[in-house]
Amino acid sequence: MFKDIIVGVTPSGVDKCAVMAAAEFARKFEAKLYLTHVAGMAQGWGSIEHLEPSGETERIKEQITDMYSDILSGIADYQINVIPGIPHSEILRLARKKNTDLIVMGPHTKEYEEKRSKMWGMAGSTLERVSQKARCPVMIVHKDVDCKDPLFENILVATDFSEQSECAVSYGGQMARQYKAKLTVMHVVESGAGKGETTARLEDVYGPRLQGVSECTFGVCHGQPPMEILRMSQQNHADLVIMAHHSKEMDPEKAFLGSTVVQVALNASCPTMSVNRHFDLRCGLMYDQGGKVIETEARV
């Protein structure tokens, strides 16, 4: 299903759960794994051009290799990349270059983000920017992932009826068909429309696109989106939450602080996946938008 995976890493080891999950996926799907650290934040803008000549990138690479060597045991094809530059830009650049199926990221400490923001003059986090702009799905992992078989049994997709959310629902449908998993599509109503009216809208908008999903339900809740999505994921024993990451806020700092995706991802008991663009699984069966099998090939 996944053939090329990028996982963001730091020498601090804060991303260990993300690395472990990405490594398990790489073994399970015989995928190529790229462990990627973007160096330069601690040194500042003026030192980026001197990182490679000074041997600093090689030193960091050796440190990461030592830290994760046990986790990477048994993976046939992996690379450890230490790249000078701006973290989110370099991760996104590598993802485009390698045409990756998945980016896996862990949390970053508050101290790290505050330091980076002051030094680089940018609001928001690497996690925020990558999950918002990536062309492929971004999985956010902050706890150990149980790589069972089947990998996913209960998938929750949260939608706000935006164009980006349509992509998230479509991807959730593909995952549910592939794993014969239960799929719940939910919407949180903060005010206005009632549950019955909104449930009917969910069924009308997404029902035809989810044909072929063996068990699909629609749910509507009232309240604050992050809290209700977390509650529903616990109630359904979800092993994956899929959402679209976008914001109407023009101020990047407000967009960061108000991000439902990040709030859910850093508090959910299962991985959270951000999907903003249409993306097809690399797997055996492929489907059209009506849920019908169109061919058996690698990727649409």
C-alpha positions as CSV (number, residue, x, y, z in Angstrom):
1,M,0.0,0.0,0.0
2,F,2.8,2.4,0.9
3,K,5.9,2.2,-1.3
4,D,7.9,5.3,-0.4
5,I,7.7,6.8,3.1
6,I,9.3,9.8,4.6
7,V,9.6,10.2,8.4
8,G,10.8,13.4,10.0
9,V,13.4,12.9,12.7
10,T,15.4,14.9,15.2
11,P,18.5,13.9,17.1
12,S,16.6,14.5,20.3
13,G,14.6,11.3,19.8
14,V,11.2,13.1,20.3
15,D,10.0,11.5,17.1
16,K,10.7,7.9,18.2
17,C,7.1,6.7,18.0
18,A,6.8,8.2,14.5
19,V,10.0,6.4,13.4
20,M,8.8,3.1,14.9
21,A,5.5,3.4,13.0
22,A,7.1,4.3,9.7
23,A,9.6,1.4,10.2
24,E,6.8,-1.1,10.8
25,F,5.0,0.2,7.7
26,A,8.2,-0.1,5.7
27,R,8.6,-3.8,6.7
28,K,5.0,-4.6,6.2
29,F,4.7,-3.2,2.7
30,E,8.4,-3.6,1.7
31,A,8.6,0.1,1.2
32,K,11.5,2.4,0.9
33,L,12.0,4.5,4.0
34,Y,13.6,8.0,4.1
35,L,14.5,9.2,7.6
36,T,14.9,13.0,7.2
37,H,16.3,15.6,9.5
38,V,16.6,19.2,8.3
39,A,19.5,20.9,10.0
40,G,20.2,24.6,10.4
41,M,17.6,25.8,12.9
42,A,20.0,25.8,15.9
43,Q,22.8,27.5,13.9
44,G,20.8,30.2,12.3
45,W,20.5,31.5,8.7
46,G,24.1,32.5,8.3
47,S,25.4,29.1,9.1
48,I,23.4,27.0,6.7
49,E,25.9,27.2,3.9
50,H,28.7,26.0,6.2
51,L,26.9,22.9,7.7
52,E,28.0,20.4,5.0
53,P,31.6,21.7,4.5
54,S,32.1,21.7,8.3
55,G,31.1,18.1,8.6
56,E,28.1,19.0,10.9
57,T,25.5,17.2,8.7
58,E,27.6,14.0,8.8
59,R,27.9,14.2,12.6
60,I,24.2,14.5,13.0
61,K,23.6,11.7,10.5
62,E,25.8,9.4,12.6
63,Q,23.9,10.4,15.7
64,I,20.6,9.6,14.1
65,T,21.9,6.3,12.8
66,D,23.1,5.2,16.3
67,M,19.8,6.3,17.8
68,Y,17.5,4.4,15.5
69,S,19.7,1.4,14.3
70,D,17.7,-1.1,16.3
71,I,14.4,0.1,15.0
72,L,15.6,0.0,11.4
73,S,16.7,-3.6,11.7
74,G,15.2,-5.8,9.0
75,I,14.3,-3.0,6.6
76,A,15.9,-3.7,3.3
77,D,15.9,-0.2,1.8
78,Y,16.2,2.9,3.9
79,Q,18.1,6.2,3.8
80,I,19.1,8.6,6.5
81,N,19.1,12.2,5.1
82,V,20.4,15.2,6.9
83,I,19.6,18.3,4.8
84,P,20.5,21.9,5.5
85,G,17.6,24.3,5.2
86,I,14.1,25.2,6.4
87,P,12.4,22.1,7.9
88,H,9.0,22.2,6.2
89,S,10.3,23.3,2.9
90,E,12.9,20.5,2.6
91,I,10.5,17.8,3.8
92,L,8.0,18.9,1.2
93,R,10.7,19.2,-1.5
94,L,11.9,15.6,-0.8
95,A,8.3,14.3,-0.8
96,R,7.8,15.7,-4.3
97,K,11.1,14.5,-5.6
98,K,10.5,10.9,-4.3
99,N,6.8,10.9,-5.1
100,T,6.1,9.5,-1.7
101,D,2.9,7.8,-0.6
102,L,3.1,8.9,3.0
103,I,4.9,11.4,5.3
104,V,5.0,10.3,9.0
105,M,5.7,13.0,11.7
106,G,5.8,13.1,15.4
107,P,5.2,16.0,17.8
108,H,7.8,18.7,18.4
109,T,8.4,20.2,21.8
110,K,7.1,23.6,22.6
111,E,10.6,24.9,23.4
112,Y,11.8,23.7,20.0
113,E,9.0,25.5,18.2
114,E,9.4,28.7,20.1
115,K,13.1,28.8,19.5
116,R,12.6,28.0,15.8
117,S,10.0,30.7,15.5
118,K,12.2,33.4,17.0
119,M,15.2,32.5,14.9
120,W,13.5,31.9,11.6
121,G,10.8,34.6,12.0
122,M,8.0,32.1,11.0
123,A,4.8,31.4,12.8
124,G,3.3,27.9,13.1
125,S,5.2,24.6,13.3
126,T,6.9,22.3,10.9
127,L,4.1,19.8,11.6
128,E,1.5,22.3,10.8
129,R,3.0,23.5,7.6
130,V,3.8,20.0,6.2
131,S,0.4,18.6,7.0
132,Q,-1.3,21.6,5.4
133,K,0.8,21.7,2.1
134,A,1.8,18.1,1.4
135,R,0.6,16.5,-1.8
136,C,0.4,13.1,-0.1
137,P,-1.2,12.0,3.2
138,V,0.6,13.0,6.4
139,M,0.3,10.7,9.4
140,I,0.9,12.3,12.8
141,V,2.0,9.8,15.4
142,H,2.7,10.6,19.1
143,K,2.1,7.1,20.6
144,D,3.1,3.6,19.8
145,V,1.1,2.2,16.8
146,D,-0.1,-1.4,16.9
147,C,0.8,-2.7,13.4
148,K,-1.8,-5.5,13.6
149,D,-3.3,-7.5,10.7
150,P,-5.5,-6.0,9.3
151,L,-3.7,-2.8,9.9
152,F,-7.0,-0.7,10.2
153,E,-10.4,-2.0,11.4
154,N,-12.2,1.2,12.5
155,I,-11.6,4.4,10.5
156,L,-13.0,7.8,11.4
157,V,-13.2,10.6,8.9
158,A,-14.1,14.1,10.0
159,T,-15.5,16.5,7.4
160,D,-16.6,20.1,7.3
161,F,-17.9,19.8,3.7
162,S,-15.0,21.7,2.3
163,E,-13.2,20.7,-1.0
164,Q,-10.3,19.4,1.0
165,S,-12.6,17.3,3.2
166,E,-13.9,15.6,0.1
167,C,-10.4,14.4,-0.6
168,A,-10.1,13.1,3.0
169,V,-13.4,11.2,2.7
170,S,-12.4,9.8,-0.6
171,Y,-9.1,8.5,0.8
172,G,-10.9,7.1,3.9
173,G,-13.2,5.2,1.5
174,Q,-10.2,3.7,-0.3
175,M,-8.6,2.7,3.0
176,A,-11.9,1.1,4.2
177,R,-12.3,-0.9,1.0
178,Q,-8.7,-2.0,1.1
179,Y,-8.9,-3.3,4.7
180,K,-12.6,-4.1,4.7
181,A,-12.7,-1.7,7.7
182,K,-15.7,0.0,9.4
183,L,-15.9,3.6,8.2
184,T,-17.6,6.5,10.1
185,V,-17.9,9.9,8.4
186,M,-18.7,12.6,11.0
187,H,-19.4,16.3,11.0
188,V,-19.4,18.6,14.0
189,V,-22.2,21.2,14.1
190,E,-21.3,24.2,16.2
191,S,-24.6,26.0,15.7
192,G,-27.5,26.2,13.2
193,A,-28.5,23.0,11.4
194,G,-29.9,20.1,13.3
195,K,-28.6,16.6,13.4
196,G,-31.2,15.1,11.2
197,E,-30.7,17.7,8.4
198,T,-26.9,17.4,8.6
199,T,-27.0,13.6,8.6
200,A,-29.1,13.6,5.5
201,R,-26.6,16.0,3.9
202,L,-23.7,13.7,4.8
203,E,-25.5,10.7,3.2
204,D,-26.4,12.7,0.1
205,V,-22.9,14.2,-0.5
206,Y,-20.7,11.3,0.4
207,G,-22.9,8.2,0.2
208,P,-22.5,7.6,-3.6
209,R,-18.7,8.0,-3.3
210,L,-18.4,5.4,-0.6
211,Q,-20.1,2.5,-2.5
212,G,-18.1,-0.7,-1.9
213,V,-17.4,0.1,1.7
214,S,-18.8,-2.9,3.6
215,E,-19.8,-1.0,6.7
216,C,-20.3,2.8,6.6
217,T,-22.1,5.1,9.0
218,F,-22.6,8.8,9.3
219,G,-22.5,10.8,12.5
220,V,-23.3,14.3,13.6
221,C,-22.3,15.9,16.9
222,H,-22.8,19.4,18.5
223,G,-19.9,21.1,20.2
224,Q,-16.2,22.0,19.6
225,P,-14.7,20.1,16.7
226,P,-11.5,18.8,18.4
227,M,-13.3,17.6,21.5
228,E,-16.1,15.9,19.5
229,I,-13.7,14.2,17.1
230,L,-11.6,12.9,20.0
231,R,-14.8,11.7,21.8
232,M,-16.1,9.9,18.6
233,S,-12.7,8.3,18.0
234,Q,-12.6,6.9,21.5
235,Q,-16.3,5.8,21.3
236,N,-15.7,4.0,18.0
237,H,-12.3,2.5,19.1
238,A,-10.9,4.1,16.0
239,D,-7.4,3.0,14.9
240,L,-7.1,5.9,12.4
241,V,-8.6,9.4,12.2
242,I,-8.5,11.1,8.8
243,M,-9.1,14.8,8.4
244,A,-8.4,17.6,6.0
245,H,-6.0,20.3,7.1
246,H,-6.9,23.8,6.0
247,S,-7.7,27.1,7.5
248,K,-9.6,30.2,6.6
249,E,-7.3,32.3,8.9
250,M,-5.0,34.6,7.0
251,D,-2.8,35.1,10.1
252,P,-0.6,31.9,10.2
253,E,-0.2,32.1,14.0
254,K,-4.0,32.1,14.5
255,A,-4.2,29.2,12.0
256,F,-1.6,27.3,13.9
257,L,-3.2,27.8,17.3
258,G,-6.7,27.0,16.0
259,S,-5.8,24.0,14.0
260,T,-8.3,21.2,14.6
261,V,-6.0,18.6,13.0
262,V,-3.1,19.4,15.3
263,Q,-5.3,19.5,18.4
264,V,-6.7,16.1,17.5
265,A,-3.4,14.6,16.4
266,L,-1.6,15.4,19.6
267,N,-4.4,14.1,21.9
268,A,-5.8,11.1,20.0
269,S,-5.1,7.5,21.1
270,C,-4.5,6.5,17.5
271,P,-2.6,8.1,14.5
272,T,-4.2,11.0,12.7
273,M,-3.8,11.4,9.0
274,S,-4.1,14.8,7.1
275,V,-5.3,14.5,3.5
276,N,-5.8,17.8,1.6
277,R,-5.6,16.6,-2.0
278,H,-6.9,13.7,-4.0
279,F,-4.5,10.8,-3.6
280,D,-4.9,7.1,-4.5
281,L,-3.5,4.1,-2.6
282,R,-0.9,2.0,-4.3
283,C,-2.6,-1.3,-3.8
284,G,-4.3,-4.0,-5.7
285,L,-7.8,-2.7,-6.3
286,M,-8.7,0.8,-7.6
287,Y,-12.0,2.5,-7.6
288,D,-13.8,5.3,-9.4
289,Q,-15.6,8.0,-7.5
290,G,-18.7,5.9,-7.4
291,G,-16.8,3.1,-5.6
292,K,-16.6,0.7,-8.6
293,V,-13.4,-1.2,-9.3
294,I,-11.9,0.2,-12.5
295,E,-8.6,-1.9,-12.7
296,T,-5.9,-3.7,-10.7
297,E,-2.7,-1.7,-11.0
298,A,-0.3,0.3,-8.9
299,R,-1.7,3.8,-8.6
300,V,-4.3,5.9,-10.5
